[in-house]
Amino acid sequence: MNRAIAALCLAPFLLSGCIAVAAAGAVTGAAVGVTGAVVGGAVDAVTTSQAEKDRRDARKYRKEHKDDR
């Protein structure tokens, strides 16, 4: 039992990239997937895509040039 706990604690340091994530996912179940979804959602909330920037710029341009029509 102690060896299993030690192996689980050392696994992220010994394994790299997605292998460590897969091992953690196998151990923790869906918690890793949920955490990834939360982090992904947070990143989407604080970043602006190119399409969003283009729409914002187009609205700003139309608003600034509304009187020119």
C-alpha positions in Angstrom: 0.0 0.0 0.0 2.8 2.5 0.9 4.6 1.7 -2.4 1.4 2.4 -4.3 1.0 5.8 -2.6 4.7 6.6 -3.2 4.4 5.6 -6.8 1.3 7.8 -7.3 3.1 10.8 -5.6 6.2 10.4 -7.8 4.4 9.6 -11.1 3.9 13.3 -12.2 7.6 13.9 -11.7 8.7 10.7 -13.5 6.3 10.8 -16.4 6.0 13.6 -18.9 3.2 15.4 -20.6 0.0 13.6 -21.4 1.2 10.4 -19.9 1.2 12.0 -16.5 -2.2 13.4 -17.2 -3.5 10.0 -18.2 -2.1 8.4 -15.1 -3.6 11.1 -12.9 -6.9 10.7 -14.8 -6.9 7.0 -14.2 -6.3 7.6 -10.5 -8.6 10.5 -9.9 -11.3 9.6 -12.3 -13.2 12.5 -13.9 -11.6 15.2 -11.6 -8.9 15.9 -14.1 -11.3 16.3 -17.0 -13.5 18.6 -14.9 -10.5 20.6 -13.9 -9.4 20.9 -17.5 -12.8 22.1 -18.5 -12.8 24.7 -15.8 -9.4 26.0 -16.7 -10.3 26.0 -20.4 -13.5 28.0 -19.6 -11.5 30.5 -17.5 -9.0 31.0 -20.3 -11.9 31.6 -22.8 -13.4 34.1 -20.4 -10.3 36.2 -20.1 -9.0 36.0 -23.7 -10.4 37.5 -26.8 -10.4 35.6 -30.1 -9.5 37.3 -33.4 -13.2 37.1 -34.5 -14.3 38.9 -31.3 -11.7 41.6 -31.9 -12.8 42.0 -35.5 -16.5 42.4 -34.4 -15.6 44.9 -31.7 -13.4 46.9 -34.1 -16.2 46.9 -36.7 -18.7 48.2 -34.2 -16.3 50.9 -33.0 -15.6 51.9 -36.6 -19.3 52.1 -37.5 -20.1 54.1 -34.3 -17.2 56.6 -35.1 -18.3 57.0 -38.7 -22.1 57.0 -38.1 -22.3 60.8 -38.8 -20.4 60.5 -42.0 -23.3 58.9 -43.8 
